[in-house]
Amino acid sequence: MRRFEFDWHVIEEYFPFYVAGAKLTAILTVCGVALALILGLVVALIRMSELRPLSFFGNLYIQTFRGTPLFVFLIWVYYGAGMFLGIRFSSVVAGLVVIGMLRGAYVAEVYRAGIEAVTKGQREAALSVGLKQPQVMRYIVLPQAIRTILPAIGNELIVVFKSTSIMGLIGVEELVKQAQIATVWSFRPFELYTVLGLIFVAVVTVMSRGVRFLERRLAFAH
């Protein structure tokens, strides 16, 4: 029986694959989080609207996309949008749309919790001095809410980073897809996927420590 030996040279040879995949993964993560933050704020404000149709739509959006598996929605957007709507997304755009819309539903609830944490008295005081409702939201409520929810937003960054790994299913050459390509060429999955796992653990660890540091700083500031 042939004994398996760990081949470090495989990692060195295919290291450029990791570099290329890491660059695209970083871009996808940042853009995905940005989309989720923007969309999440819009949905949260709609959800909290006093107009019942708007509030109903916001709640429907949140419940629908929080209950939709990432894989299913990814396939539907990439293939279904072309079939039923005549819209053909590139694989990267489709992946960003999916992550932005799905994570936006979760971020909307984070925003809502942060906004509701601001006391009603502060809003009433701002209105009493002549500020309009949009001004109260912009200058009084949102700055305090965002400060409260920053740690949760940091956790969303981790979730989005890990979620990018599924984009390889539609051809996006992110970190996991690059490792798969290198495996096909080298026939050395153990070495390549071991390094891949270590990269994910290292990045998530750094992000987690950053979130905890942010939480401590905010707690100290209070």
Number of C-alpha atoms within 10 A of each C-alpha: 3 4 5 6 7 10 12 10 10 17 18 9 11 18 15 13 20 22 14 14 18 18 13 17 24 15 13 23 23 14 17 26 26 15 19 29 24 14 19 26 21 15 26 25 18 20 24 17 14 10 10 12 12 16 18 15 14 22 19 14 19 24 13 12 18 16 11 12 10 19 13 10 20 24 17 16 20 22 17 15 15 13 12 9 8 9 13 15 15 13 20 19 15 23 28 22 21 25 27 23 22 25 27 30 28 19 27 27 18 22 26 19 15 20 22 12 13 17 10 10 9 13 16 13 12 18 14 10 8 10 16 12 12 10 14 18 18 12 12 16 22 18 14 16 20 16 11 21 18 18 20 15 19 18 17 21 23 19 16 21 22 15 19 22 16 17 27 18 15 17 13 23 23 26 25 26 21 23 22 18 14 23 18 11 11 13 13 15 16 12 17 24 17 11 16 17 11 11 15 15 12 12 14 18 13 13 17 17 12 15 20 15 13 15 18 13 11 14 10 8 7 6
